[in-house]
Amino acid sequence: MYFKEAGVTGTFKMKVDGGLYLTLSLTVDRWYDSMFTGEYSLSLTTRWGYTIGDIPRDSYKRISYVLTDEERARYSKEENPNVKDLWWDGMDEADVNSFLEIVELTYKRFSSDSDLVQRIRQSNDAKLLAKLSQETIDCVIKGEFAQNLECQLDKEIDFIPFEWFKAAETVLKQNGSTLNEAGMIVLASDAYRRSVLDGCVEMKRGKTSSVSKAVAENVVAEKAITPKEKKKIEDVARRKIGKRYGFKQSSWSNWMIKDGFFFYVSHVDFGNVSFYAKPCYYDDLIWNDVKRENWNCPDSYRAIASYAPAFLLFKRDIPLIKNNDFTMENCEMVWNKVFKCLQEQMETFLSKNPDVESFTLEDNDSVCLSENVDLARMLEMLYRKRYGDALAFAISLIEKGENGGRTWVYGDSTKSIYDYIVDCCRSHLAHA
């Protein structure tokens, strides 16, 4: 059953044997909107990817890691047989069919792993979450909610009725648990989804917006330019104008290194553009110290294969060009305006940050960090050899169940970017 879930592209959940719940979540690539992969999560609750405390890390696993080596080789497009992480193109019917075949092949295998199921059942943290969830369900049935509720919402989230949020806050108060809006929402959502899957309540659905009108308005005349032709013209125009302003181009990204900073344009579809900046040492530390991959790759990989956060300097919609006017000349005119704005933004940034050595987050509250501010803080600590501070900070985040948004799966275990930072700091301190 599909459930709308804030912050996730799509989650499909089912109840499996023994009162466990299996989630299939879809993850869209951060750079290519049509590329996606999927993960399984098996739990006593419907929480997705929740592996805090003693909950088994391998209860959350990429689908491709449930395949045998022989099966993976059959479905993989990778030339390197050691690459186990598979991605699919949502615009390619054959790819989508391949993904569905793999789901059909693996979901029972994953959810019926007797050793994994036993370890999940033995987890005290998993049993506590299930207990809180059941108490929330019971509270909704009784309709007896605490007075003076503090964390209630102004509007429903994910089509979940208000009484579930009231019940969740009531249960958290009764158990003396930490009370905040985020925790209340997670508990309410889980209890509601469990009740739906258990057949106790009927799921409330929102209206599905029709796209027929939008499609009709964008139907082009006969002999219109094809999407492939448009993409080719746009790429050539972007490369030509970007080069004029000193930018190099790699796939969807245009980039430049200046004064120790990496500037790059994120552009996937003709319609919007984002411009980012970050110290080059962010990437250098992750590649060569934290993860110790000793990367010897082109600088363009700082944009297309980096794990480091960056500052958003500029984001703007690009004026759309109608099909009949989609010419090289018109594309160049649009991109000339874009790169002129980008150059101005870059010059303004460098005027405020002329020295990358003294660059700090605290001095840059006027620009927006695109992703993980905690990771950026730790990278600055590592750069200044404050290994003790970075270690303490990373451990505190891991204890809160955070992983930095980046995890790598190796066999039956996972390791987050914060885990790597802990290892890095301990190594430096041991050799100090």
Secondary structure, DSSP 8 states (H G I E B T S, - for coil): -EE--TTSSEEEEEEEGGGEEEEEEEEE-SS-TTEEEEEEEEESS--SS---TTS-GGGEEEGGGTS-HHHHHHH---SSTT-----EETT-HHHHHHHHHHHHHHHHHHHT-HHHHHHHHH-HHHHHHHHHHHHHHHHHHHT---SS-SS--SS-STT--HHHHHHHHHHHHHTT----HHHHHHHHHHHHHHHHHTTSS----------HHHHHHT---TT---HHHHHHHHHHHHHHHHHHTT-EEETTEEEEEETTEEEEEE-SSTTEEEEEEEEHHHHHHIIIIIS-------TTHHHHS-----EEEEEEE-----GGG--HHHHHHHHHHHHHHHHHHHHHHHHH---GGG--GGG-TTSEE-S-HHHHHHHHHHHTT-HHHHHHHHHHHHHTT--TT-EEEETTEEEEHHHHHHHHHHHHHHT-
